[in-house]
């Protein structure tokens, strides 16, 4: 570390959002801005000057006590992008991004002017990627990749059925699957086109227009989908199960009503595999390792971050509005900008 970095390291406080107690509901979340003491860095850590921090549904859920392991008080925020200002010399001044299941939930997170995180957790932002867009990559792409990895990454010739295609995880899964050469069929609630980037044409099925399992069988010559990525949960459980090919793999990441009618006979006769994904179980270093596997896709343009529109950028002072937008009807990727 040079003299400039040592001077920065002695900074005594950072400007951050604070959650002091769980809120009774999303609309009562309180996010005051406070100055927090900065503890000394360990040799394995870096200090990141935050340029943008995304707001995820899990940030709001953790604020309302839906995650019993969430600590209070804390600074929220799982996804971040910024510049390393203290740490190993090869990282200092680098623009980096990252995500975590720990940050903002079990420990102080990214919705602040600065954040301490492990050096192995940060990933250099690929050339050509805007720093705000980099902040929005984290949770959705990590969730999509981890689900597909655990289920067996799709191969050329396989069919991936994505339930909830136009959600952020659905779009990330579509990008990754088409990047790997698989065919993607997407399911939406109402008739609408696919909203995201893709590397190949995607067939879209609207549940209010047709019988999804029948259409999937028709499109696959009767076989069904090799992978069903269910980003919605129980409302689409039955159509996903009925759409699976023999030895198909189903991925689950979300739930509205936790109980479904599980057809054991169809499960074992179909030789199906079910995979559950909870990225909050992944620490910062594990999450960083996943993002590093995705970097070649972003560097080549085969994967693209979500566009960040001006109306989806909020200062810390407007964090309440940002949280309400995420838990409301907005389809935009919402980011917070710490500012000065």
C-alpha positions in Angstrom: 0.0 0.0 0.0 1.3 3.4 -0.9 1.0 6.6 1.2 -2.2 7.7 -0.5 -3.8 4.4 0.3 -2.7 4.5 3.9 -4.2 7.9 4.3 -7.6 6.6 2.9 -7.3 3.6 5.2 -7.4 5.8 8.3 -10.8 7.2 7.3 -12.9 6.9 10.5 -16.4 6.9 9.1 -18.4 6.0 6.0 -21.8 7.3 4.9 -24.3 4.4 4.9 -27.9 3.4 5.1 -28.8 1.7 8.4 -31.5 -0.8 9.4 -31.9 -0.7 13.2 -34.8 -3.1 13.6 -37.1 -5.2 11.4 -40.0 -3.5 9.8 -43.6 -4.7 10.1 -44.1 -4.4 6.3 -42.4 -3.2 3.2 -44.0 0.2 3.3 -42.7 0.8 6.8 -39.0 0.1 6.1 -36.9 2.9 7.6 -33.5 3.6 6.1 -31.7 6.6 7.8 -28.4 7.7 6.5 -25.7 7.6 9.2 -21.9 7.9 9.6 -20.4 4.6 10.6 -16.9 3.9 12.0 -14.7 2.0 9.6 -12.9 -0.8 11.3 -9.2 -1.6 10.3 -8.8 -3.8 7.2 -7.5 -7.3 7.5 -4.7 -8.4 5.1 -7.2 -10.5 3.1 -9.6 -7.6 2.6 -10.1 -4.5 0.4 -11.8 -1.2 0.9 -14.2 -0.4 -2.0 -15.4 3.0 -2.8 -19.0 2.2 -3.8 -20.1 3.8 -7.1 -23.5 2.0 -7.3 -25.4 -0.6 -5.3 -28.4 -2.6 -6.6 -31.5 -3.1 -4.6 -32.9 -6.7 -4.6 -36.1 -8.1 -3.3 -34.1 -10.0 -0.8 -32.8 -6.7 0.6 -36.4 -5.7 1.4 -37.4 -9.1 2.6 -34.4 -9.2 5.0 -35.5 -5.7 6.3 -38.9 -7.1 7.3 -37.5 -10.1 9.3 -38.3 -12.8 6.7 -34.7 -14.0 7.1 -34.2 -14.9 10.8 -30.5 -14.9 10.5 -30.4 -11.2 9.4 -28.6 -9.1 12.0 -29.6 -5.6 13.3 -28.3 -3.0 13.1 -26.7 -3.3 9.7 -26.1 -1.6 6.4 -28.1 -3.4 3.7 -27.1 -4.2 0.1 -25.9 -7.5 -1.5 -24.8 -6.2 -5.0 -22.2 -3.5 -5.6 -19.7 -2.0 -8.0 -17.0 0.5 -7.3 -13.3 1.2 -7.1 -10.8 -0.5 -4.8 -8.9 2.2 -2.9 -7.1 0.1 -0.3 -5.9 -3.5 -0.6 -3.4 -5.6 -2.6 -1.5 -3.5 -5.0 -2.8 -5.4 -8.0 -6.3 -4.4 -7.1 -5.9 -0.8 -6.0 -7.6 1.6 -8.4 -9.4 -1.3 -10.2 -13.1 -1.0 -11.0 -14.7 -4.1 -9.5 -18.1 -5.6 -8.8 -19.5 -8.3 -6.6 -22.3 -9.8 -4.7 -22.9 -12.0 -1.6 -25.3 -13.9 0.5 -23.7 -12.4 3.6 -23.4 -8.7 2.7 -26.3 -6.6 3.8 -27.9 -9.5 5.7 -25.4 -11.1 8.1 -22.9 -8.2 8.0 -22.8 -4.6 6.7 -23.4 -4.4 3.0 -23.0 -2.2 -0.1 -25.6 0.6 0.3 -23.0 3.0 1.6 -20.1 5.2 0.4 -17.5 2.5 1.2 -17.5 -1.1 2.1 -15.0 -3.7 3.4 -15.0 -7.1 1.7 -12.6 -10.0 1.0 -10.2 -9.4 -1.8 -11.1 -12.7 -3.3 -14.8 -11.6 -3.5 -14.3 -8.7 -5.9 -14.3 -9.2 -9.7 -12.8 -6.7 -12.2 -15.4 -5.0 -14.3 -15.0 -6.2 -18.0 -14.2 -3.5 -20.5 -17.2 -1.8 -22.0 -19.5 -2.5 -19.0 -20.9 0.6 -17.3 -20.3 0.7 -13.6 -24.0 1.1 -12.7 -24.9 -1.9 -14.9 -22.1 -3.9 -13.3 -23.8 -3.3 -9.9 -26.9 -4.9 -11.2 -25.3 -8.2 -12.4 -24.9 -9.9 -9.0 -27.9 -11.7 -7.5 -29.9 -12.5 -10.7 -26.9 -13.9 -12.7 -25.5 -15.7 -9.7 -28.8 -17.3 -9.0 -29.3 -18.3 -12.7 -25.8 -19.7 -13.0 -25.9 -21.6 -9.8 -29.2 -23.2 -10.6 -28.1 -24.3 -14.1 -24.7 -25.5 -12.7 -26.3 -27.6 -10.0 -28.8 -29.1 -12.4 -26.1 -29.7 -15.0 -25.2 -26.9 -17.4 -27.3 -27.0 -20.5 -25.6 -28.4 -23.6 -26.2 -27.9 -27.4 -29.3 -29.7 -28.4 -31.0 -29.5 -24.9 -34.2 -27.5 -24.3 -34.5 -25.2 -21.3 -38.0 -24.1 -20.2 -37.9 -20.9 -18.2 -41.0 -20.2 -16.1 -41.1 -16.4 -15.4 -39.0 -15.6 -18.5 -39.1 -11.8 -18.2 -38.1 -11.6 -14.5 -34.4 -10.7 -13.8 -33.4 -14.3 -13.0 -35.4 -15.6 -16.0 -33.6 -13.2 -18.3 -30.2 -14.2 -16.9 -31.0 -17.9 -17.3 -32.1 -17.3 -20.9 -28.8 -15.5 -21.6 -26.7 -18.2 -20.1 -28.6 -21.1 -21.7 -28.4 -19.6 -25.2 -24.8 -18.7 -24.6 -24.2 -22.4 -24.1 -26.1 -23.3 -27.3 -29.3 -24.6 -25.7 -32.7 -23.9 -27.0 -34.9 -21.8 -24.7 -38.6 -21.7 -24.3 -40.0 -19.1 -22.0 -43.3 -18.9 -20.1 -45.0 -15.6 -19.2 -48.3 -14.9 -17.5 -49.7 -12.6 -20.3 -48.9 -12.4 -23.9 -45.7 -10.3 -24.3 -42.4 -10.6 -26.0 -39.1 -11.5 -24.3 -37.6 -8.4 -22.7 -34.0 -9.2 -22.5 -30.8 -10.1 -24.4 -30.5 -13.5 -26.1 -28.0 -15.3 -28.3 -30.6 -17.2 -30.2 -34.4 -17.0 -30.9 -36.6 -17.8 -27.9 -40.1 -19.2 -28.1 -42.5 -17.5 -25.7 -45.6 -19.1 -24.3 -48.3 -17.1 -22.5 -50.2 -19.0 -19.8 -53.4 -17.1 -20.6 -53.2 -18.1 -24.3 -52.4 -21.8 -24.4 -51.7 -25.0 -22.6 -48.0 -24.8 -21.7 -47.1 -28.5 -21.3 -48.9 -29.3 -24.5 -47.1 -26.6 -26.4 -43.7 -27.6 -24.9 -44.3 -31.2 -26.1 -45.3 -30.0 -29.5 -42.2 -27.8 -29.8 -39.9 -30.7 -28.6 -41.4 -33.5 -30.7 -43.1 -35.0 -27.6 -40.0 -35.1 -25.5 -40.4 -32.2 -23.1 -37.8 -29.9 -21.6 -34.5 -31.2 -20.4 -34.4 -28.4 -17.8 -37.2 -26.5 -16.3 -36.1 -23.3 -14.5 -38.9 -22.2 -12.2 -38.3 -18.7 -11.1 -41.9 -18.1 -9.9 -42.5 -21.1 -7.6 -45.8 -22.9 -6.8 -48.1 -21.1 -9.3 -46.1 -22.7 -12.1 -45.1 -25.9 -10.3 -47.6 -28.1 -12.1 -47.0 -26.9 -15.6 -43.3 -27.2 -15.0 -43.6 -30.8 -13.8 -45.8 -31.8 -16.7 -43.4 -30.2 -19.2 -40.3 -32.2 -18.0 -38.7 -34.8 -20.2 -37.7 -38.2 -18.9 -34.7 -37.6 -16.7 -35.4 -33.9 -16.8 -34.0 -31.5 -14.1 -36.2 -28.9 -12.4 -34.7 -25.8 -10.6 -36.6 -23.9 -7.9 -35.6 -20.5 -6.4 -38.8 -18.9 -5.1 -42.1 -19.6 -3.5 -45.4 -17.9 -2.8 -47.3 -20.7 -1.1 -44.7 -23.2 0.2 -46.9 -26.3 -0.3 -47.7 -28.0 -3.6 -49.4 -31.3 -4.6 -46.3 -33.4 -5.2 -47.0 -36.3 -7.6 -44.5 -38.9 -6.4 -45.4 -41.4 -9.2 -44.7 -38.9 -11.9 -41.5 -37.9 -10.2 -39.9 -41.3 -10.0 -41.4 -42.6 -13.2 -40.0 -39.6 -15.0 -36.6 -40.1 -13.2 -36.6 -36.4 -12.5 -34.1 -34.4 -10.5 -35.2 -31.4 -8.4 -32.7 -28.7 -7.4 -33.3 -26.0 -4.8 -31.2 -22.8 -5.0 -30.6 -20.3 -2.1 -27.9 -17.8 -3.0 -28.1 -16.3 0.5 -26.2 -19.4 1.6 -23.2 -18.4 -0.5 -20.6 -16.1 1.1 -18.8 -13.3 -0.7 -15.9 -15.4 -1.9 -18.1 -18.2 -3.2 -20.3 -15.7 -5.0 -17.2 -14.0 -6.4 -16.0 -17.3 -7.8 -19.3 -17.7 -9.7 -19.1 -14.2 -11.1 -15.6 -14.9 -12.3 -17.0 -17.8 -14.3 -19.5 -15.4 -16.0 -16.9 -12.7 -16.8 -15.9 -14.3 -20.2 -19.5 -14.1 -21.3 -19.8 -10.4 -20.4 -16.3 -9.7 -21.9 -17.4 -11.3 -25.2 -20.8 -9.7 -25.3 -22.6 -13.0 -25.2 -23.9 -12.0 -21.7 -25.2 -8.4 -21.2 -26.0 -6.7 -17.9 -29.5 -5.2 -17.5 -29.8 -1.7 -18.8 -30.0 0.9 -16.0 -32.5 3.6 -17.0 -32.3 7.1 -15.5 -35.6 6.7 -13.6 -34.2 3.6 -11.8 -31.2 5.4 -10.3 -31.7 6.8 -6.8 -29.5 8.7 -4.3 -29.2 7.2 -0.8 -31.6 9.9 0.3 -34.3 8.3 -1.8 -33.6 4.7 -0.7 -37.1 4.3 0.6 -38.5 5.1 -2.8 -36.0 2.6 -4.4 -37.1 -0.2 -2.1 -40.8 0.5 -2.8 -40.1 0.4 -6.5 -38.4 -3.0 -6.2 -41.3 -4.5 -4.2 -43.9 -2.8 -6.4 -44.5 -3.0 -10.1 -41.2 -1.8 -11.5 -39.4 -4.1 -13.9 -36.3 -2.0 -14.0 -33.1 -2.9 -12.3 -32.9 -0.4 -9.4 -29.6 1.0 -8.2 -28.6 3.4 -5.4 -25.8 6.0 -5.9 -24.0 6.9 -2.7 -22.8 10.3 -4.0 -20.6 12.5 -1.8 
